Amino acid sequence: MVESIKLQLFDYNPLMPQLDFRCGNSKFSDNVWDFNGFINVEHLSGKRLMIDFEFVVDKPKMLEVIKWFMHHELTTGKFSTAKRNLDGVVRFSKFIKLNFRSLNSVGKP
């Protein structure tokens, strides 16, 4: 599998952390990040080059932490690895919703 980044995935500026920065074709505040045209993977296109956070929109604090986690994964590793790690986060989120319904955050209190 050949995986290459064609364009910079994010335009995050740590000096201005309050700004809603670009994540591929989307913004950080969007619940679906689209990386079509930014990442070239032989067998991936369309929906497979998107990261969907809809599974956790009912828990905004958790959503923010998961988005920052995905930002970290995408800036330090491969897209395919980040997507696999997101699958684990989705399973963890389902576990939380099933067993700890009142838990609303996994990061900052």
C-alpha positions, 0 to 999 in steps of 0.5 A, a space after each residue: 500500500 502506498 500512502 502519501 500526503 499531497 497537501 498539509 492536512 491541518 493549518 493549526 497555529 498553536 499561537 492562535 488556539 481559539 481559531 477554528 482551523 482547517 482539517 483537510 477540506 473541513 474545519 475542526 468544528 465540523 463533525 466529519 473531516 474530509 481528506 479527499 485530495 489531501 491524502 493519496 492512498 491507492 485503494 481509498 477514496 470518497 467516504 474512506 478518506 473521511 473521519 466521522 465523529 457523529 458517534 460521539 456528538 451527544 458528548 461534546 467534551 468527549 468529542 473535543 478530546 477525540 478530535 484532538 487525539 485524531 489530530 495528533 494521530 494524523 500529524 504523527 503517523 499514517 492516515 490508515 493507522 489513525 483510522 484504525 485507532 479511531 475504530 478503537 475509540 468508537 468501540 470505547 465510546 460504545 462501551 462508555 455509553 452502555 456502561 457509564 451513561 453519565 460519563 461526559 468527558 475523557 480528558 479535562 474535567 
